[in-house]
Amino acid sequence: MTLKRLALLLSMVLILVLVASYWLIRMLVIIPILEREVASLQWHETLAVRQYFSQQQMLLSDLAISPGYDHWAKSVLEGGDATSRLTRGAEVAMAFGPDLSLRSFLAHDSREPDHFPILVGEAAYQRARLMPTMLPEREMVKTGLLWLGGNLYSYSASTVCSLNKLGCTLGYLLLLKPMPVSEVESNFTRLGIRVTARPARSEDLALPRLMNLTGLDEPVRQRDLLIRDSLSQGAWVLSIVYSAQVQHGVERREWIAFVLLLLLLPTTNFLLWRIFVTPIEFGSDQLLQMERERQYRKLTVNMYVKEFQHLVNAFNGLIGRVEKQRQQLQDLSQTDSLTGLANRRGMDHFAVREWRRLCRARYGGAVMMLDIDDFKAYNDEFGHQAGDDCLVCVARELKRVARRGEDIACRYGGEEFCTIYVEVQPETVEKLAESLRRHIEKLHKSTALLKRPISASIGVALVEPGVDLVKQFHDFDQLVRIADQQLYLAKQNGKNQVRMWRLSTAATEKPA
Ligand SMILES: Nc1nc2c(ncn2[C@@H]2O[C@H](COP(=O)(O)OP(=O)(O)OP(=O)(O)O)[C@@H](O)[C@H]2O)c(=O)[nH]1
């Protein structure tokens, strides 16, 4: 798998992990917390509804036990105006407005005071035939909610005594306060709660009761609560649609966040690409190129990631050390250990490089072969060590005359040396060769290493600037062979002399 694909895959996995994590946190943490919160809020909203209804009943209850109630009730029952201020106790009822109505009825069964038969209207009043005076000590005041003729009422029922031929008959006064459904609904609309009421059906009787708010821990959108009417033994259902809701579905904001997250994909991919892929690709391309060319260099890549940069630094350090060791090995393999000059391999290496330049630039050059005369005799006379010292002394002289960067002096083998001069004037080479010969002649005077005077024969192959070498020679060795031939001629001619072969642009002569 390529790094590009890996980066793409990683960024996709990253997004998926983000979405999955969000989803899990939402389902396992946020929603349960929300549900608890909403359940608590809904509980309070239910409580507010219950309190509203309780308050309505309490108001009637307060009215029924207030001191002016009896007189007011009596006058109203006898046809007085319920809202008249002249009626004693009317102020008690004034708080309820003109909607308040008072009904009376006889106790159906005084043994069951909790269950009043509902008798309303004129008939009930006639049957009650109330005495002009009410019993001051009413046995009880009962309050509740009543669904009557399609309307909702809050009521209070209190006992009264009606005198007739049979004596005192227990009766009831029913104080009714209409609670229009629209009014109830609008009362809760301002709280964000929607409340509707309807008569209960038989299947509704199992619903939880409004006045008993236990077991309402689960948040729901709408809750139906049963209100039992103890007067009529009827029941009705109050439906509460809560303002506090748990949104289980994915919200628009979440979709937007999800889309933004998807848009993050190319962004994260780009960042992964820039931070990881591009530098690594660049580095690996460099490594592949090095492998192809078999030339190892330091990586020139800047990693953004610290650890990767450490790897690059370590690689570069390693390459640096290997290159240094390779250079040392190359130097060693191309250096003569006795004299410190380049050996034959070193000379070949140099020659191949310079030959190309020589051919291309035609700046001229020279190969000088030098051989110590009668070195065997010197060796035999003073020993091998003295012979080595002699070689070292001659090598120093060669170094001295080939000190320019472009020149190279090397030990060609045994007591034979070779110096290559590039970009040099012919006269200079002549002078250098002759001066070298003379210096070697007088060398014993300047160093104690030499036991006696020595001499050297020199053969030179000189190519003047401008000569087209390609036309004349196959390779550099041809020049070396010519110089060697000149050396041979110098030896033949009596040694301790310089023999020079020269190729000028004008000359057409072939080497001898
Ligand atoms: N001490 C020492 N002697 C060496 C070394 N390499 C070669 N020789 C000796 O150099 C001598 C070369 O002798 P020859 O080839 O006969 O040449 P020559 O005696 O110089 O005679 P001409 O070249 O004709 O002047 C041999 O005796 C080799 O043993 C070396 O590294 N150290």
The ligand as an SDF file (V2000), in Angstrom:
LIG
                    3D

 32 34  0  0  0  0  0  0  0  0999 V2000
   64.5270   -0.4990   -1.3880 N   0  0  0  0  0  0  0  0  0  0  0  0
   63.6320   -0.7460   -2.3240 C   0  0  0  0  0  0  0  0  0  0  0  0
   64.0350   -1.2460   -3.4840 N   0  0  0  0  0  0  0  0  0  0  0  0
   63.1300   -1.4660   -4.4750 C   0  0  0  0  0  0  0  0  0  0  0  0
   61.7850   -1.1700   -4.3100 C   0  0  0  0  0  0  0  0  0  0  0  0
   61.1270   -1.4980   -5.4610 N   0  0  0  0  0  0  0  0  0  0  0  0
   62.0700   -1.9640   -6.3240 C   0  0  0  0  0  0  0  0  0  0  0  0
   63.2990   -1.9590   -5.7270 N   0  0  0  0  0  0  0  0  0  0  0  0
   64.5400   -2.3540   -6.2980 C   0  0  0  0  0  0  0  0  0  0  0  0
   64.8770   -1.4950   -7.3790 O   0  0  0  0  0  0  0  0  0  0  0  0
   65.7840   -2.1940   -8.2080 C   0  0  0  0  0  0  0  0  0  0  0  0
   65.4860   -1.9190   -9.6510 C   0  0  0  0  0  0  0  0  0  0  0  0
   66.6140   -2.3870  -10.4010 O   0  0  0  0  0  0  0  0  0  0  0  0
   66.6510   -2.4350  -11.9400 P   0  0  0  0  0  0  0  0  0  0  0  0
   65.2570   -2.6110  -12.4920 O   0  0  0  0  0  0  0  0  0  0  0  0
   67.6170   -3.4060  -12.3690 O   0  0  0  0  0  0  0  0  0  0  0  0
   67.1390   -1.0280  -12.3770 O   0  0  0  0  0  0  0  0  0  0  0  0
   68.4190   -0.1930  -12.0120 P   0  0  0  0  0  0  0  0  0  0  0  0
   69.2860   -0.8970  -11.1170 O   0  0  0  0  0  0  0  0  0  0  0  0
   67.8870    1.1460  -11.4270 O   0  0  0  0  0  0  0  0  0  0  0  0
   69.0540    0.1140  -13.3360 O   0  0  0  0  0  0  0  0  0  0  0  0
   68.6090    1.1660  -14.4060 P   0  0  0  0  0  0  0  0  0  0  0  0
   67.1470    1.3170  -14.2610 O   0  0  0  0  0  0  0  0  0  0  0  0
   68.9870    0.6660  -15.7020 O   0  0  0  0  0  0  0  0  0  0  0  0
   69.2840    2.4180  -14.0190 O   0  0  0  0  0  0  0  0  0  0  0  0
   65.6520   -3.6590   -7.8480 C   0  0  0  0  0  0  0  0  0  0  0  0
   66.8560   -4.1150   -7.2160 O   0  0  0  0  0  0  0  0  0  0  0  0
   64.4720   -3.7170   -6.8890 C   0  0  0  0  0  0  0  0  0  0  0  0
   64.6850   -4.6980   -5.8740 O   0  0  0  0  0  0  0  0  0  0  0  0
   61.3870   -0.6510   -3.0510 C   0  0  0  0  0  0  0  0  0  0  0  0
   60.2400   -0.3810   -2.8040 O   0  0  0  0  0  0  0  0  0  0  0  0
   62.3530   -0.4410   -2.1170 N   0  0  0  0  0  0  0  0  0  0  0  0
  1  2  1  0
  2  3  2  0
  2 32  1  0
  3  4  1  0
  4  5  2  0
  4  8  1  0
  5  6  1  0
  5 30  1  0
  6  7  2  0
  7  8  1  0
  8  9  1  0
  9 10  1  0
  9 28  1  0
 10 11  1  0
 11 12  1  0
 11 26  1  0
 12 13  1  0
 13 14  1  0
 14 15  2  0
 14 16  1  0
 14 17  1  0
 17 18  1  0
 18 19  2  0
 18 20  1  0
 18 21  1  0
 21 22  1  0
 22 23  2  0
 22 24  1  0
 22 25  1  0
 26 27  1  0
 26 28  1  0
 28 29  1  0
 30 31  2  0
 30 32  1  0
M  END
$$$$
